[in-house]
Amino acid sequence: MARGGADGRSRSPTDGLDKDLAAMAEAGHGGALIKDVQAGLPEGPVTYGSREWLDLVVHAVEGLEKRGVQAAMHNSPGYSGVGSHALPVNETMKELVWTESRITANSSSDTILPKPFSKLGVYQDLFTLTYLTGQGEGYLVFRDAVQEVRINETAVKTNGTSTIDRTNPLRLESKSAKFDIAFKEPFTAQAIAIYRIPELPLNTFDGARDYPPQWSVFVSNYSVDWTSVPVTVSAPALRQMDAPAVITFNQVKAKYLRLVPSGPTWITGIDVSSSPRLPNWAVKSHGAPGTPDVSTWAEHPFQLKATGDRMMTLDPNRFIFHSYVHQPVNSAFPGMTFGPFGTHFDRMNTWAKQQVGWNKHLSRVSYVLQNTDAYVDVACFISEEPSQATVPYNSPYNVPLSYQADIFSRANLLDLKAKDGRASLWRLAGNGNVFTNMTAAEALKAVDLAPNLEFTSPRNDAALYYTHRTDESIVVVMRRKASGSLDSVSKDGHQLWAATPFESFVATPYQNISSSFAVTLWAKPEVAQFGTSNYIFYPTSSYGNGHASMSLTLGTNGIQIGEATTSSPKTVIGLTETANNFTVSGWTHFAIVYENDTPSLYVNGEMISKGSKSTNIVHPGLGQPDAPARMTKRFDGDLAGLEVHAESLDSAEIKAFCLPQWKLGVELPELKSLKDHEDFDIAHFSGTATYKTKFQLPKDHSAKTSRGTKTRVLLNLGRVENIASVKVNGKDQGLVWLPPYEVDITSAVRSSHTNTLEVEVTNCWPNRLIGDEKLPEENEYNSTRQNFAIEEWPDWFAKGLEGRGYNNGDEFGNDGTRKPGDRVTFTSWKHYDESSPLFESGLLGPATVTVAELVDVKV
């Protein structure tokens, strides 16, 4: 789905609006969520909430529905959806609170009702409700109703008070202790809260982190004469836990509001939260909002895919893209922005049409995830609070990697069927043991349940994670122990595939490599590096006292080499654009060389910095799986050739790594990055470039293609920056937007004739934005670190907002209505200056054609 993010007060001419709606439908978006958010831009001529504004909103909604795109609206100004952070406290959303007092009927005495709990000094009396107590509710308060308390059949002295007696606690010394409460007469309570020592709640509304059990006792028809309520803490196990628990004494059907969770998924810095899930529910992720430092028109579908894939492993199965901004002036490219934020899915982006490839991928995967039942290894009960989100990482109860987990709600807990120490949950497959006061890892080990998938990779780059929510105190194993699995596939004695081809991870993978070694790699960062983001590898702290491991952080604007012992990495070499005029543009070779625990940094074969000798024995920092929290700070870009060398390398050896070494198939030597072209406009080109050439299959390949349907001809484009569409002999062969950028061209290629190949490659906006910064200034922008908004709309753009010219072009300048001035681009937020490094661009190749034969494999 797409999310509208334009400033609601800006002009929305129907011409530009209709083009936005058509482009949205063409790109494959399923719906639009319209929100009004102030983004720090100058005001437009249409006032938010006015009749003219409303007419334009109605026009947009009708236009979406006409095109088969769902429309929704959240008419609540402010980022939170419940009111702006700038609103006075008394104008924000309110929470209904109350207290209860018992009074005697026909009593003439005055009763002062206690004031309910309030926040931030805001409270208002709304009404007083008086009602007759129901049968079985009882007339005694708890402290007056208790006759006797027994622990393990022994009476203990108690003193019922309205406050917690911290000086005389009752002790349940054993996990199997029996706790009985005898009442003077039949007594009913919605809940009896029993608080655990030593952590005591500060008050009724501010409980301790280690929440006590809260036992709800309901009097059923057959137990109205009870005067003793036994509570056995040991069985079933659901009654012994450190989180809120519920013990029911009759069938209670809880009416519980289930909200569809929607958590933000920030590019570079992920934070997704979720809540209990039911089969076929849509769990939404507010996907791909980019921060001002990162979302600089540099994102593209393949870059965003890794974040989307990981979010699906954490439960979301529907995405709301942030943002699709209305473009009111058709000659302004890239045009209007949602202030500093992205990602930019709107029609003025260079890849607006090509995003349909990724959108189709997301639609297929979302459909599958939304129409399947939950099969989980661990079900976790977290909290009874519907407003509490669950962070799926940074928890001591993390489910181990490769296990599938889910959480369930209070309503699910009441539906849990327990018998003989086992539990099953409605519409969840199987049944399982119930464990309490155990971590998920301990529970899985107790039942000898192996993961349904284990994976390794040669460089720790397999982004496969199957864990879900965490921080549980109840663990219910729902899946029976798996049967035998397929480990490998072989044919004619040759192994074609193996499930675990690489060695498992170890805590100290480079125990024997230290002090003098080297790490080499090629890297192409695509976002700036700020703070602790963009780690290529994060150091392990497992080598022990006196030892350290190195880390590497890289962005377009800086590089940091760090060392860590048992804490966060300490920078030993750090270069930035501001302090050292250091930038990275496109594919660059890096070598980090340690000689006697002294680091040096080589870039493209030249040493540019040397650090001081470490006080520790230093090891390479590679080889460890990411901690779940560290996944949010991973390097944003492409890597190749990452290698650890057991000895130091000299300058000549490092330069040898920088030379091109790979030539595959038929190479097109004229292919290179457009940014390296001598022509200014080509070097700073942004948009879609068309490459044309001719090729003919070799004779041996032509013979293979005549063998029938089991032969395939594959075109591999090599490196593509960033999206390509392919035509062979004039026939459309599809869109490729992620590696290996390979297309099956069997249906179009002619085996014994010359073939024409046409490849359209679309890059991103930064190169043209950077090029325009070398031309005379045309607009004034704010210059603070967090605010680069345009100060005032230029006259030609303001006229476009009002629908008076500069507003008729369908495509870039095709009707002579290009914006005035030498610059090609215009945008409402400035992200680059003339010194910013250029991005790789175009078809870099090498392009190869491979003839393959389909083979039947029996397993």
Rosetta blueprint (number, residue, H / E / L):
1 M L
2 A E
3 R E
4 G E
5 G L
6 A L
7 D L
8 G L
9 R L
10 S L
11 R L
12 S L
13 P L
14 T H
15 D H
16 G H
17 L H
18 D H
19 K H
20 D H
21 L H
22 A H
23 A H
24 M H
25 A H
26 E H
27 A L
28 G L
29 H L
30 G L
31 G E
32 A E
33 L E
34 I E
35 K E
36 D L
37 V L
38 Q L
39 A L
40 G L
41 L L
42 P L
43 E L
44 G L
45 P L
46 V L
47 T L
48 Y L
49 G L
50 S L
51 R H
52 E H
53 W H
54 L H
55 D H
56 L H
57 V H
58 V H
59 H H
60 A H
61 V H
62 E H
63 G H
64 L H
65 E H
66 K H
67 R L
68 G L
69 V L
70 Q E
71 A E
72 A E
73 M E
74 H E
75 N L
76 S L
77 P L
78 G L
79 Y L
80 S L
81 G L
82 V L
83 G L
84 S L
85 H L
86 A L
87 L L
88 P L
89 V H
90 N H
91 E H
92 T L
93 M L
94 K L
95 E L
96 L L
97 V L
98 W L
99 T L
100 E L
101 S L
102 R L
103 I L
104 T L
105 A L
106 N L
107 S L
108 S L
109 S L
110 D L
111 T L
112 I L
113 L L
114 P L
115 K L
116 P L
117 F L
118 S L
119 K E
120 L L
121 G L
122 V E
123 Y L
124 Q L
125 D L
126 L L
127 F L
128 T L
129 L L
130 T L
131 Y L
132 L L
133 T L
134 G L
135 Q L
136 G L
137 E L
138 G L
139 Y L
140 L L
141 V L
142 F H
143 R H
144 D H
145 A H
146 V E
147 Q E
148 E E
149 V E
150 R E
151 I E
152 N L
153 E L
154 T E
155 A E
156 V E
157 K L
158 T L
159 N L
160 G L
161 T L
162 S L
163 T L
164 I L
165 D L
166 R L
167 T L
168 N L
169 P L
170 L L
171 R L
172 L L
173 E L
174 S L
175 K L
176 S L
177 A L
178 K E
179 F E
180 D E
181 I E
182 A E
183 F E
184 K L
185 E L
186 P L
187 F L
188 T L
189 A E
190 Q E
191 A E
192 I E
193 A E
194 I L
195 Y L
196 R L
197 I L
198 P L
199 E L
200 L L
201 P L
202 L L
203 N E
204 T L
205 F L
206 D E
207 G L
208 A L
209 R L
210 D L
211 Y L
212 P L
213 P L
214 Q E
215 W E
216 S E
217 V E
218 F L
219 V L
220 S L
221 N H
222 Y H
223 S H
224 V L
225 D L
226 W L
227 T L
228 S E
229 V E
230 P E
231 V E
232 T E
233 V L
234 S L
235 A L
236 P L
237 A H
238 L H
239 R H
240 Q L
241 M L
242 D L
243 A L
244 P L
245 A L
246 V L
247 I L
248 T L
249 F L
250 N L
251 Q L
252 V L
253 K L
254 A L
255 K L
256 Y L
257 L L
258 R L
259 L L
260 V L
261 P L
262 S E
263 G E
264 P E
265 T E
266 W E
267 I E
268 T L
269 G L
270 I L
271 D L
272 V L
273 S L
274 S E
275 S L
276 P L
277 R L
278 L L
279 P L
280 N L
281 W L
282 A L
283 V L
284 K E
285 S E
286 H E
287 G E
288 A E
289 P E
290 G E
291 T L
292 P L
293 D L
294 V L
295 S L
296 T L
297 W L
298 A L
299 E L
300 H L
301 P H
302 F H
303 Q H
304 L H
305 K H
306 A H
307 T H
308 G H
309 D H
310 R H
311 M H
312 M H
313 T H
314 L L
315 D L
316 P L
317 N L
318 R E
319 F E
320 I E
321 F E
322 H E
323 S E
324 Y E
325 V L
326 H L
327 Q L
328 P L
329 V L
330 N L
331 S L
332 A L
333 F L
334 P E
335 G E
336 M L
337 T L
338 F E
339 G L
340 P L
341 F E
342 G E
343 T L
344 H L
345 F L
346 D L
347 R L
348 M L
349 N L
350 T L
351 W L
352 A L
353 K L
354 Q L
355 Q L
356 V H
357 G H
358 W H
359 N H
360 K H
361 H H
362 L H
363 S H
364 R H
365 V H
366 S H
367 Y H
368 V H
369 L H
370 Q H
371 N L
372 T L
373 D L
374 A L
375 Y L
376 V L
377 D L
378 V E
379 A E
380 C E
381 F E
382 I L
383 S L
384 E L
385 E L
386 P L
387 S L
388 Q L
389 A L
390 T E
391 V L
392 P L
393 Y L
394 N L
395 S L
396 P L
397 Y L
398 N L
399 V L
400 P L
401 L L
402 S L
403 Y L
404 Q L
405 A E
406 D E
407 I E
408 F E
409 S L
410 R H
411 A H
412 N H
413 L H
414 L H
415 D H
416 L L
417 K E
418 A E
419 K E
420 D L
421 G L
422 R E
423 A E
424 S E
425 L L
426 W L
427 R L
428 L L
429 A L
430 G L
431 N L
432 G E
433 N E
434 V E
435 F E
436 T E
437 N L
438 M L
439 T L
440 A H
441 A H
442 E H
443 A H
444 L H
445 K H
446 A H
447 V L
448 D L
449 L L
450 A L
451 P L
452 N L
453 L L
454 E L
455 F L
456 T L
457 S L
458 P L
459 R L
460 N L
461 D L
462 A L
463 A L
464 L L
465 Y L
466 Y L
467 T L
468 H L
469 R L
470 T L
471 D L
472 E L
473 S L
474 I E
475 V E
476 V E
477 V E
478 M L
479 R L
480 R L
481 K L
482 A L
483 S L
484 G L
485 S L
486 L L
487 D L
488 S E
489 V E
490 S E
491 K E
492 D L
493 G L
494 H E
495 Q E
496 L E
497 W E
498 A E
499 A L
500 T L
501 P L
502 F L
503 E L
504 S L
505 F L
506 V L
507 A L
508 T L
509 P L
510 Y L
511 Q L
512 N L
513 I L
514 S L
515 S L
516 S L
517 F E
518 A E
519 V E
520 T E
521 L E
522 W E
523 A E
524 K E
525 P E
526 E L
527 V L
528 A L
529 Q L
530 F L
531 G L
532 T L
533 S L
534 N L
535 Y E
536 I E
537 F E
538 Y L
539 P L
540 T L
541 S L
542 S L
543 Y L
544 G L
545 N L
546 G L
547 H E
548 A E
549 S E
550 M E
551 S E
552 L E
553 T E
554 L E
555 G E
556 T L
557 N L
558 G E
559 I E
560 Q E
561 I E
562 G E
563 E E
564 A E
565 T L
566 T L
567 S L
568 S L
569 P L
570 K E
571 T E
572 V E
573 I E
574 G E
575 L E
576 T E
577 E H
578 T H
579 A H
580 N H
581 N L
582 F L
583 T L
584 V L
585 S L
586 G L
587 W L
588 T E
589 H E
590 F E
591 A E
592 I E
593 V E
594 Y E
595 E E
596 N L
597 D L
598 T E
599 P E
600 S E
601 L E
602 Y E
603 V E
604 N L
605 G L
606 E E
607 M E
608 I E
609 S E
610 K E
611 G L
612 S L
613 K L
614 S L
615 T L
616 N L
617 I E
618 V E
619 H E
620 P L
621 G L
622 L L
623 G L
624 Q L
625 P L
626 D L
627 A L
628 P L
629 A L
630 R H
631 M H
632 T H
633 K H
634 R E
635 F L
636 D L
637 G E
638 D E
639 L E
640 A E
641 G E
642 L E
643 E E
644 V E
645 H E
646 A L
647 E L
648 S L
649 L L
650 D L
651 S H
652 A H
653 E H
654 I H
655 K H
656 A H
657 F H
658 C H
659 L L
660 P L
661 Q L
662 W L
663 K L
664 L L
665 G L
666 V L
667 E L
668 L L
669 P L
670 E L
671 L L
672 K L
673 S L
674 L H
675 K H
676 D H
677 H L
678 E L
679 D L
680 F H
681 D H
682 I H
683 A H
684 H L
685 F L
686 S L
687 G L
688 T E
689 A E
690 T E
691 Y E
692 K E
693 T E
694 K E
695 F E
696 Q L
697 L L
698 P L
699 K H
700 D H
701 H H
702 S H
703 A H
704 K H
705 T H
706 S L
707 R L
708 G L
709 T L
710 K L
711 T E
712 R E
713 V E
714 L E
715 L E
716 N E
717 L L
718 G E
719 R E
720 V E
721 E E
722 N L
723 I E
724 A E
725 S E
726 V E
727 K E
728 V E
729 N L
730 G L
731 K E
732 D E
733 Q E
734 G E
735 L E
736 V E
737 W L
738 L L
739 P L
740 P L
741 Y L
742 E E
743 V E
744 D E
745 I L
746 T L
747 S L
748 A L
749 V L
750 R L
751 S L
752 S L
753 H L
754 T L
755 N E
756 T E
757 L E
758 E E
759 V E
760 E E
761 V E
762 T E
763 N L
764 C L
765 W L
766 P H
767 N H
768 R H
769 L H
770 I H
771 G H
772 D H
773 E L
774 K L
775 L L
776 P L
777 E L
778 E L
779 N L
780 E L
781 Y E
782 N L
783 S L
784 T E
785 R L
786 Q L
787 N E
788 F L
789 A E
790 I E
791 E L
792 E L
793 W L
794 P L
795 D H
796 W H
797 F H
798 A H
799 K H
800 G H
801 L H
802 E L
803 G L
804 R L
805 G L
806 Y L
807 N L
808 N L
809 G L
810 D L
811 E L
812 F L
813 G L
814 N L
815 D L
816 G L
817 T L
818 R L
819 K L
820 P L
821 G L
822 D L
823 R L
824 V L
825 T L
826 F E
827 T E
828 S L
829 W E
830 K L
831 H L
832 Y L
833 D L
834 E L
835 S L
836 S L
837 P L
838 L L
839 F L
840 E L
841 S L
842 G E
843 L E
844 L E
845 G E
846 P L
847 A L
848 T E
849 V E
850 T E
851 V E
852 A E
853 E E
854 L L
855 V L
856 D L
857 V L
858 K L
859 V L
